[in-house]
Amino acid sequence: MGDEKLTISDIAEALGVSKTTVSRAISGKGRIGSDTKRRVKKYIEEHNYTPNALSKSGISKKTYNIAVVWPGDIEAVDLPFFQKCLIGMSETAAGYGYDILVSMILGNDISSLRRIVENKKVDGVVLTRTLVDDLPAAYLKASGVPFVAIGSSDDDSILQIDNDNFEACKELTSILLAKGMNKIGLIGGSTNHVITRTRYNGFKAAHEKIGESVDENLVFLNVDKEYKLGGIVEEMADRKVDCVICMDDSIAGEVLAHCRLKGIHIPEDLRIASFYNSSILESAVPAVTSLNFNVRKLGSTAFKLLLDKISGEEVHNVMLRNYEVILKESTK
């Protein structure tokens, strides 16, 4: 009769390997060395660890699917970030024998995510964006399904991974201030996105570092909702600001286009920088000073972090300092 009390944890501890390794050896999915696989199989046979026991241990309930929640309100210009993130996750998923299901969320409609979770189609979930009022995260916490959030959250109970946007934005702003650009404007998007708040805080911290305060009259958030971008750019030029920092590449692209339309020359009439660089700015004229992040690594690390959590391993929040400041012609 099989040893039905034996668990994956017991096998892993006895052999000095991880629970993920044991699971892969039993299921035949994912990369694992032939010697390790033989050791696990041999241990199972010696302890009469039968298929029925495996079923009771929960191994057979694994779907080897992970849901990736994609915001439905992103525009074409936002796609590069999410695409690179997804590529990083897909590369890691393939190595562990996992497949990815994409769940689209439009506004507060989380029915797609709810359906996937309640029908037990996935072993875990990756949220690709954090919100101040985060309905998807609240639902996942209540459901008990393992998940990780790409982005920062004030909720310490949420496992999260992010690029160090605060330090990156602080560093870029500090460099511009050190170059004598003391009158800096800031243009950003929705304040319901945590990243907007994080970028603003980094911008503010750079000013505080030199004993200056931010001129809030030059800070425009919720652009396209409360403010129109064209009017903001013209106001910045009229007020002779030293530089305008755009919170992301899409805003920077629109600012450049508006400047061309209105005959505002960069950097002669107005300097411009961006807190995020992507392929959107690669062909920009003039080239835009910006922050460059390794988004592919962000996605890959997030996926691995989730798999560790699913396997019962000890996990902690991760902050990646994988950025570089790229100084170009737009701030000369």
Buried (B, 14 or more C-beta within 10 A) or exposed (E): EBBBEBBBEBBBEBBEBBBBBBBBBBBEBBEBEEEBBEBBEEBBEEBEBBEEBBEBBEBEEBBBBBBBBBBEEBEEBBBBBBBBBBBBBBEBBEEBBBEBBEBEBEEEEBEBBBEBBEEEEBBBBBBBBBBEEBBBBBBBBEBEBBBBBBBBBEEEEBBBBBBBBBBBBBBBBBBBBEBEBBEBBBBBBBBEBBBBBBBBBBBBBBBEEEEEEBBEEBBBBEBEEEBEBBEBBBBBBEEEBBBBBBBBBBBBBBBBBBBEEEEBEBBEEBBBBBBBBBEBBEEBEBBBBBBBBBBBBBBBBBBBBBBBBBBBEEBEBBEBEBBEBBBBBBBE
